[in-house]
């Protein structure tokens, strides 16, 4: 069925265990609700349900009914097992960490794509576009940034900038983000921790005071912004805007500079098959390009009455020829 010829599209969603999500703010649940609303057949998978059998991509997929209810949001139905090509589309919504297990899963999904299944986002591009490193392809859009294992180089950057943000390349949700000023007594221990004493790459960026106004999440569908951004305002006494770190979400219209950033980055994302992308913008600069499992659909839909998951499914239908 992977050629999209079936009357009712059959869509699988690969995600973390659904019983562990927070429904009211879960973007994957928003997508599942939209799939169900359209009358498409909906299936649920975790990484444990994906496998290769003599090179054939296979899956154990569970029919599922979802509800927009914070206390009772799903019921699992019949479980089927067979080739992933029996599905028409697959959404890869497994959260980071972006580790070898994640990468192995993208190989299975890439084989499914080769058999005609429409996979969002494209598996090869999920491997290729590292969320923090890929900013290097757009230096004109980003603050001064260095990625290195060399602690002396990190220290020199902090000295040059006066104040800097340091983070690991594989973190999420604001974990292990440090802000250091030149001369900070904690510099050595932070650098040792982030680089594992020079054995792991770390990223350092110039500190942007505009973080006090929020770390904006701009969502792109098929290369285009979906509307206003969600500015994630750091909590009192906090330097991170991440909602997972206690930040507060506030809707903001896109500035002229925001539109320019989207025009610069969006077409590249679309050409790489990255249909759903989240740009993190502080002030005038992109700090990260989120492609694995971007969030903030629920918050923006609530603020603006939008249907971002609907825009995404429209794009999926166009790509697959269902529209």
Buried (B, 14 or more C-beta within 10 A) or exposed (E): BBEBEBEEBBBBBBBBEBEEBEBEBBBBBBBBBBBBEBEBBBBBBBBEBBBEEEEBBBBBBBBBEBBEEEEEBBEEEEEEEEBBBBBBBBBBBBBBEBEEEBEEBBBBBBBBBEBBBBBBBBBBBBBEBBBBBBBEEBEEBBBEBBBBBBBEEBBBBBEEBEBBBBBBBBBBBBBBBBBBBBEBEEBEEBBEBBBEEEEEBBBBBBBBEBBEBBBBBBBBBBBBBBBBBBBBBBEEEBBBBBBEBBBEBBBBEBBEEBEBBBEEBBEBBBEBBBBBBBBBBBBBBBBBBBBBBBBBBBBBBEBBEBBBBBBBBBBBBEBBEBE
